[in-house]
């Protein structure tokens, strides 16, 4: 699952520094939306991420990813639940 989420972000050209968001449909698992927010460098990015989350339909699955941490977990064989 982790490698799939990273591939989604890379395919869309959206993976980057900060928090990466992937929104999945709760029934099918289809990717509904993605976004990248550099919340450490900018308060406006934090606000943009908050606004994005507020617009997501109830029941959707939200996956928040930090690319640096995600790559570490993939390399060490760790799993996040």
mmCIF file of the N, C-alpha and C atoms, coordinates in Angstrom:
data_MODEL
# 
_entry.id   MODEL 
# 
loop_
_atom_site.group_PDB 
_atom_site.id 
_atom_site.type_symbol 
_atom_site.label_atom_id 
_atom_site.label_alt_id 
_atom_site.label_comp_id 
_atom_site.label_asym_id 
_atom_site.label_entity_id 
_atom_site.label_seq_id 
_atom_site.pdbx_PDB_ins_code 
_atom_site.Cartn_x 
_atom_site.Cartn_y 
_atom_site.Cartn_z 
_atom_site.occupancy 
_atom_site.B_iso_or_equiv 
_atom_site.pdbx_formal_charge 
_atom_site.auth_seq_id 
_atom_site.auth_comp_id 
_atom_site.auth_asym_id 
_atom_site.auth_atom_id 
_atom_site.pdbx_PDB_model_num 
ATOM 1   N N  . UNK A 1 1  ? 0.818   -1.192 0.000   1.00 0.00 ? 1  UNK A N  1 
ATOM 2   C CA . UNK A 1 1  ? 0.000   0.000  0.000   1.00 0.00 ? 1  UNK A CA 1 
ATOM 3   C C  . UNK A 1 1  ? 0.861   1.254  0.000   1.00 0.00 ? 1  UNK A C  1 
ATOM 4   N N  . UNK A 1 2  ? 1.939   1.243  0.801   1.00 0.00 ? 2  UNK A N  1 
ATOM 5   C CA . UNK A 1 2  ? 2.800   2.419  0.858   1.00 0.00 ? 2  UNK A CA 1 
ATOM 6   C C  . UNK A 1 2  ? 3.443   2.713  -0.484  1.00 0.00 ? 2  UNK A C  1 
ATOM 7   N N  . UNK A 1 3  ? 3.950   1.679  -1.142  1.00 0.00 ? 3  UNK A N  1 
ATOM 8   C CA . UNK A 1 3  ? 4.594   1.906  -2.437  1.00 0.00 ? 3  UNK A CA 1 
ATOM 9   C C  . UNK A 1 3  ? 3.575   2.366  -3.466  1.00 0.00 ? 3  UNK A C  1 
ATOM 10  N N  . UNK A 1 4  ? 2.345   1.872  -3.388  1.00 0.00 ? 4  UNK A N  1 
ATOM 11  C CA . UNK A 1 4  ? 1.289   2.321  -4.297  1.00 0.00 ? 4  UNK A CA 1 
ATOM 12  C C  . UNK A 1 4  ? 1.028   3.813  -4.120  1.00 0.00 ? 4  UNK A C  1 
ATOM 13  N N  . UNK A 1 5  ? 0.920   4.260  -2.880  1.00 0.00 ? 5  UNK A N  1 
ATOM 14  C CA . UNK A 1 5  ? 0.645   5.673  -2.625  1.00 0.00 ? 5  UNK A CA 1 
ATOM 15  C C  . UNK A 1 5  ? 1.776   6.565  -3.118  1.00 0.00 ? 5  UNK A C  1 
ATOM 16  N N  . UNK A 1 6  ? 3.011   6.123  -2.916  1.00 0.00 ? 6  UNK A N  1 
ATOM 17  C CA . UNK A 1 6  ? 4.153   6.884  -3.418  1.00 0.00 ? 6  UNK A CA 1 
ATOM 18  C C  . UNK A 1 6  ? 4.130   6.943  -4.937  1.00 0.00 ? 6  UNK A C  1 
ATOM 19  N N  . UNK A 1 7  ? 3.810   5.820  -5.592  1.00 0.00 ? 7  UNK A N  1 
ATOM 20  C CA . UNK A 1 7  ? 3.744   5.794  -7.055  1.00 0.00 ? 7  UNK A CA 1 
ATOM 21  C C  . UNK A 1 7  ? 2.648   6.731  -7.578  1.00 0.00 ? 7  UNK A C  1 
ATOM 22  N N  . UNK A 1 8  ? 1.515   6.792  -6.889  1.00 0.00 ? 8  UNK A N  1 
ATOM 23  C CA . UNK A 1 8  ? 0.440   7.712  -7.290  1.00 0.00 ? 8  UNK A CA 1 
ATOM 24  C C  . UNK A 1 8  ? 0.953   9.148  -7.284  1.00 0.00 ? 8  UNK A C  1 
ATOM 25  N N  . UNK A 1 9  ? 1.638   9.528  -6.210  1.00 0.00 ? 9  UNK A N  1 
ATOM 26  C CA . UNK A 1 9  ? 2.152   10.889 -6.103  1.00 0.00 ? 9  UNK A CA 1 
ATOM 27  C C  . UNK A 1 9  ? 3.216   11.154 -7.172  1.00 0.00 ? 9  UNK A C  1 
ATOM 28  N N  . UNK A 1 10 ? 4.105   10.202 -7.405  1.00 0.00 ? 10 UNK A N  1 
ATOM 29  C CA . UNK A 1 10 ? 5.145   10.384 -8.417  1.00 0.00 ? 10 UNK A CA 1 
ATOM 30  C C  . UNK A 1 10 ? 4.544   10.480 -9.810  1.00 0.00 ? 10 UNK A C  1 
ATOM 31  N N  . UNK A 1 11 ? 3.565   9.630  -10.113 1.00 0.00 ? 11 UNK A N  1 
ATOM 32  C CA . UNK A 1 11 ? 2.917   9.630  -11.431 1.00 0.00 ? 11 UNK A CA 1 
ATOM 33  C C  . UNK A 1 11 ? 2.272   10.977 -11.715 1.00 0.00 ? 11 UNK A C  1 
ATOM 34  N N  . UNK A 1 12 ? 1.642   11.535 -10.716 1.00 0.00 ? 12 UNK A N  1 
ATOM 35  C CA . UNK A 1 12 ? 0.972   12.826 -10.888 1.00 0.00 ? 12 UNK A CA 1 
ATOM 36  C C  . UNK A 1 12 ? 1.948   13.990 -10.793 1.00 0.00 ? 12 UNK A C  1 
ATOM 37  N N  . UNK A 1 13 ? 3.212   13.698 -10.497 1.00 0.00 ? 13 UNK A N  1 
ATOM 38  C CA . UNK A 1 13 ? 4.211   14.758 -10.391 1.00 0.00 ? 13 UNK A CA 1 
ATOM 39  C C  . UNK A 1 13 ? 3.996   15.648 -9.182  1.00 0.00 ? 13 UNK A C  1 
ATOM 40  N N  . UNK A 1 14 ? 3.354   15.103 -8.150  1.00 0.00 ? 14 UNK A N  1 
ATOM 41  C CA . UNK A 1 14 ? 2.987   15.918 -7.000  1.00 0.00 ? 14 UNK A CA 1 
ATOM 42  C C  . UNK A 1 14 ? 3.759   15.573 -5.736  1.00 0.00 ? 14 UNK A C  1 
ATOM 43  N N  . UNK A 1 15 ? 4.590   14.538 -5.793  1.00 0.00 ? 15 UNK A N  1 
ATOM 44  C CA . UNK A 1 15 ? 5.301   14.197 -4.563  1.00 0.00 ? 15 UNK A CA 1 
ATOM 45  C C  . UNK A 1 15 ? 6.331   15.276 -4.299  1.00 0.00 ? 15 UNK A C  1 
ATOM 46  N N  . UNK A 1 16 ? 6.490   15.619 -3.075  1.00 0.00 ? 16 UNK A N  1 
ATOM 47  C CA . UNK A 1 16 ? 7.450   16.659 -2.749  1.00 0.00 ? 16 UNK A CA 1 
ATOM 48  C C  . UNK A 1 16 ? 7.665   16.768 -1.260  1.00 0.00 ? 16 UNK A C  1 
ATOM 49  N N  . UNK A 1 17 ? 8.393   17.787 -0.906  1.00 0.00 ? 17 UNK A N  1 
ATOM 50  C CA . UNK A 1 17 ? 8.686   18.060 0.484   1.00 0.00 ? 17 UNK A CA 1 
ATOM 51  C C  . UNK A 1 17 ? 7.394   18.431 1.197   1.00 0.00 ? 17 UNK A C  1 
ATOM 52  N N  . UNK A 1 18 ? 7.270   17.971 2.414   1.00 0.00 ? 18 UNK A N  1 
ATOM 53  C CA . UNK A 1 18 ? 6.086   18.309 3.195   1.00 0.00 ? 18 UNK A CA 1 
ATOM 54  C C  . UNK A 1 18 ? 5.105   17.156 3.238   1.00 0.00 ? 18 UNK A C  1 
ATOM 55  N N  . UNK A 1 19 ? 3.847   17.501 3.410   1.00 0.00 ? 19 UNK A N  1 
ATOM 56  C CA . UNK A 1 19 ? 2.793   16.494 3.520   1.00 0.00 ? 19 UNK A CA 1 
ATOM 57  C C  . UNK A 1 19 ? 2.165   16.257 2.152   1.00 0.00 ? 19 UNK A C  1 
ATOM 58  N N  . UNK A 1 20 ? 2.092   14.999 1.779   1.00 0.00 ? 20 UNK A N  1 
ATOM 59  C CA . UNK A 1 20 ? 1.424   14.598 0.549   1.00 0.00 ? 20 UNK A CA 1 
ATOM 60  C C  . UNK A 1 20 ? 0.107   13.954 0.956   1.00 0.00 ? 20 UNK A C  1 
ATOM 61  N N  . UNK A 1 21 ? -0.968  14.332 0.286   1.00 0.00 ? 21 UNK A N  1 
ATOM 62  C CA . UNK A 1 21 ? -2.296  13.835 0.618   1.00 0.00 ? 21 UNK A CA 1 
ATOM 63  C C  . UNK A 1 21 ? -2.852  13.054 -0.561  1.00 0.00 ? 21 UNK A C  1 
ATOM 64  N N  . UNK A 1 22 ? -3.307  11.829 -0.298  1.00 0.00 ? 22 UNK A N  1 
ATOM 65  C CA . UNK A 1 22 ? -3.995  11.015 -1.295  1.00 0.00 ? 22 UNK A CA 1 
ATOM 66  C C  . UNK A 1 22 ? -5.372  10.701 -0.717  1.00 0.00 ? 22 UNK A C  1 
ATOM 67  N N  . UNK A 1 23 ? -6.425  11.007 -1.470  1.00 0.00 ? 23 UNK A N  1 
ATOM 68  C CA . UNK A 1 23 ? -7.796  10.740 -1.040  1.00 0.00 ? 23 UNK A CA 1 
ATOM 69  C C  . UNK A 1 23 ? -8.313  9.554  -1.845  1.00 0.00 ? 23 UNK A C  1 
ATOM 70  N N  . UNK A 1 24 ? -8.762  8.517  -1.137  1.00 0.00 ? 24 UNK A N  1 
ATOM 71  C CA . UNK A 1 24 ? -9.249  7.297  -1.770  1.00 0.00 ? 24 UNK A CA 1 
ATOM 72  C C  . UNK A 1 24 ? -10.752 7.150  -1.561  1.00 0.00 ? 24 UNK A C  1 
ATOM 73  N N  . UNK A 1 25 ? -11.433 6.583  -2.560  1.00 0.00 ? 25 UNK A N  1 
ATOM 74  C CA . UNK A 1 25 ? -12.854 6.263  -2.427  1.00 0.00 ? 25 UNK A CA 1 
ATOM 75  C C  . UNK A 1 25 ? -12.986 5.113  -1.433  1.00 0.00 ? 25 UNK A C  1 
ATOM 76  N N  . UNK A 1 26 ? -13.912 5.240  -0.507  1.00 0.00 ? 26 UNK A N  1 
ATOM 77  C CA . UNK A 1 26 ? -14.046 4.251  0.565   1.00 0.00 ? 26 UNK A CA 1 
ATOM 78  C C  . UNK A 1 26 ? -14.504 2.884  0.076   1.00 0.00 ? 26 UNK A C  1 
ATOM 79  N N  . UNK A 1 27 ? -15.177 2.808  -1.071  1.00 0.00 ? 27 UNK A N  1 
ATOM 80  C CA . UNK A 1 27 ? -15.658 1.530  -1.571  1.00 0.00 ? 27 UNK A CA 1 
ATOM 81  C C  . UNK A 1 27 ? -14.717 0.872  -2.563  1.00 0.00 ? 27 UNK A C  1 
ATOM 82  N N  . UNK A 1 28 ? -14.268 1.651  -3.536  1.00 0.00 ? 28 UNK A N  1 
ATOM 83  C CA . UNK A 1 28 ? -13.466 1.084  -4.625  1.00 0.00 ? 28 UNK A CA 1 
ATOM 84  C C  . UNK A 1 28 ? -11.962 1.223  -4.423  1.00 0.00 ? 28 UNK A C  1 
ATOM 85  N N  . UNK A 1 29 ? -11.545 2.163  -3.583  1.00 0.00 ? 29 UNK A N  1 
ATOM 86  C CA . UNK A 1 29 ? -10.123 2.426  -3.411  1.00 0.00 ? 29 UNK A CA 1 
ATOM 87  C C  . UNK A 1 29 ? -9.542  3.301  -4.506  1.00 0.00 ? 29 UNK A C  1 
ATOM 88  N N  . UNK A 1 30 ? -10.401 3.796  -5.398  1.00 0.00 ? 30 UNK A N  1 
ATOM 89  C CA . UNK A 1 30 ? -9.935  4.670  -6.481  1.00 0.00 ? 30 UNK A CA 1 
ATOM 90  C C  . UNK A 1 30 ? -9.388  5.978  -5.908  1.00 0.00 ? 30 UNK A C  1 
ATOM 91  N N  . UNK A 1 31 ? -8.353  6.508  -6.562  1.00 0.00 ? 31 UNK A N  1 
ATOM 92  C CA . UNK A 1 31 ? -7.785  7.788  -6.149  1.00 0.00 ? 31 UNK A CA 1 
ATOM 93  C C  . UNK A 1 31 ? -8.744  8.891  -6.574  1.00 0.00 ? 31 UNK A C  1 
ATOM 94  N N  . UNK A 1 32 ? -9.224  9.652  -5.604  1.00 0.00 ? 32 UNK A N  1 
ATOM 95  C CA . UNK A 1 32 ? -10.174 10.729 -5.861  1.00 0.00 ? 32 UNK A CA 1 
ATOM 96  C C  . UNK A 1 32 ? -9.480  12.085 -5.990  1.00 0.00 ? 32 UNK A C  1 
ATOM 97  N N  . UNK A 1 33 ? -8.398  12.285 -5.241  1.00 0.00 ? 33 UNK A N  1 
ATOM 98  C CA . UNK A 1 33 ? -7.678  13.561 -5.263  1.00 0.00 ? 33 UNK A CA 1 
ATOM 99  C C  . UNK A 1 33 ? -6.297  13.366 -4.659  1.00 0.00 ? 33 UNK A C  1 
ATOM 100 N N  . UNK A 1 34 ? -5.392  14.276 -5.004  1.00 0.00 ? 34 UNK A N  1 
ATOM 101 C CA . UNK A 1 34 ? -4.058  14.287 -4.404  1.00 0.00 ? 34 UNK A CA 1 
ATOM 102 C C  . UNK A 1 34 ? -3.632  15.732 -4.207  1.00 0.00 ? 34 UNK A C  1 
ATOM 103 N N  . UNK A 1 35 ? -2.673  15.938 -3.346  1.00 0.00 ? 35 UNK A N  1 
ATOM 104 C CA . UNK A 1 35 ? -2.127  17.271 -3.145  1.00 0.00 ? 35 UNK A CA 1 
ATOM 105 C C  . UNK A 1 35 ? -0.838  17.195 -2.354  1.00 0.00 ? 35 UNK A C  1 
ATOM 106 N N  . UNK A 1 36 ? -0.010  18.222 -2.502  1.00 0.00 ? 36 UNK A N  1 
ATOM 107 C CA . UNK A 1 36 ? 1.246   18.326 -1.776  1.00 0.00 ? 36 UNK A CA 1 
ATOM 108 C C  . UNK A 1 36 ? 1.282   19.673 -1.083  1.00 0.00 ? 36 UNK A C  1 
ATOM 109 N N  . UNK A 1 37 ? 1.629   19.666 0.197   1.00 0.00 ? 37 UNK A N  1 
ATOM 110 C CA . UNK A 1 37 ? 1.603   20.879 1.001   1.00 0.00 ? 37 UNK A CA 1 
ATOM 111 C C  . UNK A 1 37 ? 2.880   20.976 1.830   1.00 0.00 ? 37 UNK A C  1 
ATOM 112 N N  . UNK A 1 38 ? 3.664   22.019 1.589   1.00 0.00 ? 38 UNK A N  1 
ATOM 113 C CA . UNK A 1 38 ? 4.916   22.231 2.329   1.00 0.00 ? 38 UNK A CA 1 
ATOM 114 C C  . UNK A 1 38 ? 4.585   22.996 3.605   1.00 0.00 ? 38 UNK A C  1 
ATOM 115 N N  . UNK A 1 39 ? 4.005   22.283 4.556   1.00 0.00 ? 39 UNK A N  1 
ATOM 116 C CA . UNK A 1 39 ? 3.497   22.904 5.777   1.00 0.00 ? 39 UNK A CA 1 
ATOM 117 C C  . UNK A 1 39 ? 4.597   23.394 6.708   1.00 0.00 ? 39 UNK A C  1 
ATOM 118 N N  . UNK A 1 40 ? 5.824   22.942 6.511   1.00 0.00 ? 40 UNK A N  1 
ATOM 119 C CA . UNK A 1 40 ? 6.918   23.384 7.358   1.00 0.00 ? 40 UNK A CA 1 
ATOM 120 C C  . UNK A 1 40 ? 7.466   24.738 6.908   1.00 0.00 ? 40 UNK A C  1 
ATOM 121 N N  . UNK A 1 41 ? 7.300   25.062 5.649   1.00 0.00 ? 41 UNK A N  1 
ATOM 122 C CA . UNK A 1 41 ? 7.868   26.302 5.126   1.00 0.00 ? 41 UNK A CA 1 
ATOM 123 C C  . UNK A 1 41 ? 6.874   27.453 5.071   1.00 0.00 ? 41 UNK A C  1 
ATOM 124 N N  . UNK A 1 42 ? 5.571   27.132 5.117   1.00 0.00 ? 42 UNK A N  1 
ATOM 125 C CA . UNK A 1 42 ? 4.598   28.187 4.855   1.00 0.00 ? 42 UNK A CA 1 
ATOM 126 C C  . UNK A 1 42 ? 3.290   27.943 5.589   1.00 0.00 ? 42 UNK A C  1 
ATOM 127 N N  . UNK A 1 43 ? 2.823   28.963 6.302   1.00 0.00 ? 43 UNK A N  1 
ATOM 128 C CA . UNK A 1 43 ? 1.513   28.833 6.949   1.00 0.00 ? 43 UNK A CA 1 
ATOM 129 C C  . UNK A 1 43 ? 0.394   28.836 5.920   1.00 0.00 ? 43 UNK A C  1 
ATOM 130 N N  . UNK A 1 44 ? 0.623   29.455 4.762   1.00 0.00 ? 44 UNK A N  1 
ATOM 131 C CA . UNK A 1 44 ? -0.414  29.438 3.718   1.00 0.00 ? 44 UNK A CA 1 
ATOM 132 C C  . UNK A 1 44 ? -0.595  28.030 3.159   1.00 0.00 ? 44 UNK A C  1 
ATOM 133 N N  . UNK A 1 45 ? 0.474   27.235 3.138   1.00 0.00 ? 45 UNK A N  1 
ATOM 134 C CA . UNK A 1 45 ? 0.364   25.842 2.705   1.00 0.00 ? 45 UNK A CA 1 
ATOM 135 C C  . UNK A 1 45 ? -0.441  25.030 3.716   1.00 0.00 ? 45 UNK A C  1 
ATOM 136 N N  . UNK A 1 46 ? -0.244  25.323 4.998   1.00 0.00 ? 46 UNK A N  1 
ATOM 137 C CA . UNK A 1 46 ? -1.028  24.655 6.040   1.00 0.00 ? 46 UNK A CA 1 
ATOM 138 C C  . UNK A 1 46 ? -2.504  24.978 5.871   1.00 0.00 ? 46 UNK A C  1 
ATOM 139 N N  . UNK A 1 47 ? -2.797  26.229 5.590   1.00 0.00 ? 47 UNK A N  1 
ATOM 140 C CA . UNK A 1 47 ? -4.184  26.650 5.382   1.00 0.00 ? 47 UNK A CA 1 
ATOM 141 C C  . UNK A 1 47 ? -4.775  26.001 4.137   1.00 0.00 ? 47 UNK A C  1 
ATOM 142 N N  . UNK A 1 48 ? -3.990  25.897 3.079   1.00 0.00 ? 48 UNK A N  1 
ATOM 143 C CA . UNK A 1 48 ? -4.462  25.256 1.846   1.00 0.00 ? 48 UNK A CA 1 
ATOM 144 C C  . UNK A 1 48 ? -4.788  23.779 2.096   1.00 0.00 ? 48 UNK A C  1 
ATOM 145 N N  . UNK A 1 49 ? -3.956  23.097 2.897   1.00 0.00 ? 49 UNK A N  1 
ATOM 146 C CA . UNK A 1 49 ? -4.221  21.703 3.208   1.00 0.00 ? 49 UNK A CA 1 
ATOM 147 C C  . UNK A 1 49 ? -5.492  21.581 4.050   1.00 0.00 ? 49 UNK A C  1 
ATOM 148 N N  . UNK A 1 50 ? -5.662  22.471 5.008   1.00 0.00 ? 50 UNK A N  1 
ATOM 149 C CA . UNK A 1 50 ? -6.869  22.451 5.837   1.00 0.00 ? 50 UNK A CA 1 
ATOM 150 C C  . UNK A 1 50 ? -8.117  22.651 4.981   1.00 0.00 ? 50 UNK A C  1 
ATOM 151 N N  . UNK A 1 51 ? -8.068  23.595 4.052   1.00 0.00 ? 51 UNK A N  1 
ATOM 152 C CA . UNK A 1 51 ? -9.213  23.845 3.177   1.00 0.00 ? 51 UNK A CA 1 
ATOM 153 C C  . UNK A 1 51 ? -9.510  22.643 2.284   1.00 0.00 ? 51 UNK A C  1 
ATOM 154 N N  . UNK A 1 52 ? -8.457  21.987 1.793   1.00 0.00 ? 52 UNK A N  1 
ATOM 155 C CA . UNK A 1 52 ? -8.635  20.792 0.971   1.00 0.00 ? 52 UNK A CA 1 
ATOM 156 C C  . UNK A 1 52 ? -9.353  19.704 1.767   1.00 0.00 ? 52 UNK A C  1 
ATOM 157 N N  . UNK A 1 53 ? -8.892  19.471 2.982   1.00 0.00 ? 53 UNK A N  1 
ATOM 158 C CA . UNK A 1 53 ? -9.486  18.427 3.824   1.00 0.00 ? 53 UNK A CA 1 
ATOM 159 C C  . UNK A 1 53 ? -10.953 18.740 4.109   1.00 0.00 ? 53 UNK A C  1 
ATOM 160 N N  . UNK A 1 54 ? -11.278 19.992 4.311   1.00 0.00 ? 54 UNK A N  1 
ATOM 161 C CA . UNK A 1 54 ? -12.656 20.375 4.601   1.00 0.00 ? 54 UNK A CA 1 
ATOM 162 C C  . UNK A 1 54 ? -13.604 20.135 3.426   1.00 0.00 ? 54 UNK A C  1 
ATOM 163 N N  . UNK A 1 55 ? -13.081 20.107 2.208   1.00 0.00 ? 55 UNK A N  1 
ATOM 164 C CA . UNK A 1 55 ? -13.937 19.924 1.027   1.00 0.00 ? 55 UNK A CA 1 
ATOM 165 C C  . UNK A 1 55 ? -14.162 18.454 0.663   1.00 0.00 ? 55 UNK A C  1 
ATOM 166 N N  . UNK A 1 56 ? -13.445 17.551 1.329   1.00 0.00 ? 56 UNK A N  1 
ATOM 167 C CA . UNK A 1 56 ? -13.543 16.131 0.991   1.00 0.00 ? 56 UNK A CA 1 
ATOM 168 C C  . UNK A 1 56 ? -14.834 15.553 1.550   1.00 0.00 ? 56 UNK A C  1 
ATOM 169 N N  . UNK A 1 57 ? -15.500 14.740 0.733   1.00 0.00 ? 57 UNK A N  1 
ATOM 170 C CA . UNK A 1 57 ? -16.761 14.108 1.138   1.00 0.00 ? 57 UNK A CA 1 
ATOM 171 C C  . UNK A 1 57 ? -16.561 13.194 2.336   1.00 0.00 ? 57 UNK A C  1 
ATOM 172 N N  . UNK A 1 58 ? -17.576 13.146 3.196   1.00 0.00 ? 58 UNK A N  1 
ATOM 173 C CA . UNK A 1 58 ? -17.546 12.248 4.347   1.00 0.00 ? 58 UNK A CA 1 
ATOM 174 C C  . UNK A 1 58 ? -17.368 10.803 3.885   1.00 0.00 ? 58 UNK A C  1 
ATOM 175 N N  . UNK A 1 59 ? -16.603 10.043 4.651   1.00 0.00 ? 59 UNK A N  1 
ATOM 176 C CA . UNK A 1 59 ? -16.412 8.634  4.368   1.00 0.00 ? 59 UNK A CA 1 
ATOM 177 C C  . UNK A 1 59 ? -15.177 8.328  3.540   1.00 0.00 ? 59 UNK A C  1 
ATOM 178 N N  . UNK A 1 60 ? -14.608 9.312  2.856   1.00 0.00 ? 60 UNK A N  1 
ATOM 179 C CA . UNK A 1 60 ? -13.411 9.075  2.054   1.00 0.00 ? 60 UNK A CA 1 
ATOM 180 C C  . UNK A 1 60 ? -12.244 8.686  2.959   1.00 0.00 ? 60 UNK A C  1 
ATOM 181 N N  . UNK A 1 61 ? -11.274 7.981  2.395   1.00 0.00 ? 61 UNK A N  1 
ATOM 182 C CA . UNK A 1 61 ? -10.073 7.574  3.122   1.00 0.00 ? 61 UNK A CA 1 
ATOM 183 C C  . UNK A 1 61 ? -8.972  8.577  2.805   1.00 0.00 ? 61 UNK A C  1 
ATOM 184 N N  . UNK A 1 62 ? -8.429  9.216  3.836   1.00 0.00 ? 62 UNK A N  1 
ATOM 185 C CA . UNK A 1 62 ? -7.362  10.198 3.663   1.00 0.00 ? 62 UNK A CA 1 
ATOM 186 C C  . UNK A 1 62 ? -6.040  9.582  4.087   1.00 0.00 ? 62 UNK A C  1 
ATOM 187 N N  . UNK A 1 63 ? -5.055  9.647  3.206   1.00 0.00 ? 63 UNK A N  1 
ATOM 188 C CA . UNK A 1 63 ? -3.714  9.146  3.493   1.00 0.00 ? 63 UNK A CA 1 
ATOM 189 C C  . UNK A 1 63 ? -2.757  10.318 3.465   1.00 0.00 ? 63 UNK A C  1 
ATOM 190 N N  . UNK A 1 64 ? -2.188  10.644 4.609   1.00 0.00 ? 64 UNK A N  1 
ATOM 191 C CA . UNK A 1 64 ? -1.198  11.703 4.699   1.00 0.00 ? 64 UNK A CA 1 
ATOM 192 C C  . UNK A 1 64 ? 0.179   11.063 4.697   1.00 0.00 ? 64 UNK A C  1 
ATOM 193 N N  . UNK A 1 65 ? 1.040   11.527 3.795   1.00 0.00 ? 65 UNK A N  1 
ATOM 194 C CA . UNK A 1 65 ? 2.356   10.923 3.625   1.00 0.00 ? 65 UNK A CA 1 
ATOM 195 C C  . UNK A 1 65 ? 3.434   11.988 3.661   1.00 0.00 ? 65 UNK A C  1 
ATOM 196 N N  . UNK A 1 66 ? 4.481   11.702 4.373   1.00 0.00 ? 66 UNK A N  1 
ATOM 197 C CA . UNK A 1 66 ? 5.692   12.500 4.287   1.00 0.00 ? 66 UNK A CA 1 
ATOM 198 C C  . UNK A 1 66 ? 6.651   11.681 3.428   1.00 0.00 ? 66 UNK A C  1 
ATOM 199 N N  . UNK A 1 67 ? 7.070   12.220 2.294   1.00 0.00 ? 67 UNK A N  1 
ATOM 200 C CA . UNK A 1 67 ? 7.886   11.434 1.373   1.00 0.00 ? 67 UNK A CA 1 
ATOM 201 C C  . UNK A 1 67 ? 9.148   10.888 2.035   1.00 0.00 ? 67 UNK A C  1 
ATOM 202 N N  . UNK A 1 68 ? 9.812   11.685 2.848   1.00 0.00 ? 68 UNK A N  1 
ATOM 203 C CA . UNK A 1 68 ? 11.039  11.244 3.500   1.00 0.00 ? 68 UNK A CA 1 
ATOM 204 C C  . UNK A 1 68 ? 10.749  10.055 4.412   1.00 0.00 ? 68 UNK A C  1 
ATOM 205 N N  . UNK A 1 69 ? 9.700   10.162 5.238   1.00 0.00 ? 69 UNK A N  1 
ATOM 206 C CA . UNK A 1 69 ? 9.359   9.054  6.130   1.00 0.00 ? 69 UNK A CA 1 
ATOM 207 C C  . UNK A 1 69 ? 8.878   7.841  5.350   1.00 0.00 ? 69 UNK A C  1 
ATOM 208 N N  . UNK A 1 70 ? 8.106   8.070  4.297   1.00 0.00 ? 70 UNK A N  1 
ATOM 209 C CA . UNK A 1 70 ? 7.601   6.967  3.491   1.00 0.00 ? 70 UNK A CA 1 
ATOM 210 C C  . UNK A 1 70 ? 8.746   6.178  2.872   1.00 0.00 ? 70 UNK A C  1 
ATOM 211 N N  . UNK A 1 71 ? 9.726   6.875  2.302   1.00 0.00 ? 71 UNK A N  1 
ATOM 212 C CA . UNK A 1 71 ? 10.864  6.181  1.709   1.00 0.00 ? 71 UNK A CA 1 
ATOM 213 C C  . UNK A 1 71 ? 11.644  5.396  2.762   1.00 0.00 ? 71 UNK A C  1 
ATOM 214 N N  . UNK A 1 72 ? 11.766  5.943  3.975   1.00 0.00 ? 72 UNK A N  1 
ATOM 215 C CA . UNK A 1 72 ? 12.447  5.232  5.056   1.00 0.00 ? 72 UNK A CA 1 
ATOM 216 C C  . UNK A 1 72 ? 11.703  3.938  5.388   1.00 0.00 ? 72 UNK A C  1 
ATOM 217 N N  . UNK A 1 73 ? 10.374  4.017  5.543   1.00 0.00 ? 73 UNK A N  1 
ATOM 218 C CA . UNK A 1 73 ? 9.594   2.829  5.881   1.00 0.00 ? 73 UNK A CA 1 
ATOM 219 C C  . UNK A 1 73 ? 9.688   1.770  4.782   1.00 0.00 ? 73 UNK A C  1 
ATOM 220 N N  . UNK A 1 74 ? 9.688   2.197  3.520   1.00 0.00 ? 74 UNK A N  1 
ATOM 221 C CA . UNK A 1 74 ? 9.794   1.241  2.424   1.00 0.00 ? 74 UNK A CA 1 
ATOM 222 C C  . UNK A 1 74 ? 11.164  0.562  2.412   1.00 0.00 ? 74 UNK A C  1 
ATOM 223 N N  . UNK A 1 75 ? 12.213  1.318  2.700   1.00 0.00 ? 75 UNK A N  1 
ATOM 224 C CA . UNK A 1 75 ? 13.560  0.757  2.679   1.00 0.00 ? 75 UNK A CA 1 
ATOM 225 C C  . UNK A 1 75 ? 13.802  -0.213 3.834   1.00 0.00 ? 75 UNK A C  1 
ATOM 226 N N  . UNK A 1 76 ? 13.216  0.062  4.992   1.00 0.00 ? 76 UNK A N  1 
ATOM 227 C CA . UNK A 1 76 ? 13.478  -0.806 6.146   1.00 0.00 ? 76 UNK A CA 1 
ATOM 228 C C  . UNK A 1 76 ? 12.469  -1.958 6.243   1.00 0.00 ? 76 UNK A C  1 
ATOM 229 N N  . UNK A 1 77 ? 11.451  -1.953 5.381   1.00 0.00 ? 77 UNK A N  1 
ATOM 230 C CA . UNK A 1 77 ? 10.458  -3.017 5.420   1.00 0.00 ? 77 UNK A CA 1 
ATOM 231 C C  . UNK A 1 77 ? 9.428   -2.832 6.511   1.00 0.00 ? 77 UNK A C  1 
ATOM 232 N N  . UNK A 1 78 ? 9.335   -1.617 7.057   1.00 0.00 ? 78 UNK A N  1 
ATOM 233 C CA . UNK A 1 78 ? 8.373   -1.310 8.115   1.00 0.00 ? 78 UNK A CA 1 
ATOM 234 C C  . UNK A 1 78 ? 6.989   -1.099 7.494   1.00 0.00 ? 78 UNK A C  1 
ATOM 235 N N  . UNK A 1 79 ? 5.983   -1.238 8.299   1.00 0.00 ? 79 UNK A N  1 
ATOM 236 C CA . UNK A 1 79 ? 4.609   -1.035 7.841   1.00 0.00 ? 79 UNK A CA 1 
ATOM 237 C C  . UNK A 1 79 ? 3.914   -0.054 8.768   1.00 0.00 ? 79 UNK A C  1 
ATOM 238 N N  . UNK A 1 80 ? 3.060   0.766  8.182   1.00 0.00 ? 80 UNK A N  1 
ATOM 239 C CA . UNK A 1 80 ? 2.248   1.711  8.948   1.00 0.00 ? 80 UNK A CA 1 
ATOM 240 C C  . UNK A 1 80 ? 0.805   1.262  8.823   1.00 0.00 ? 80 UNK A C  1 
ATOM 241 N N  . UNK A 1 81 ? 0.098   1.259  9.926   1.00 0.00 ? 81 UNK A N  1 
ATOM 242 C CA . UNK A 1 81 ? -1.327  0.901  9.899   1.00 0.00 ? 81 UNK A CA 1 
ATOM 243 C C  . UNK A 1 81 ? -2.120  2.117  10.293  1.00 0.00 ? 81 UNK A C  1 
# 
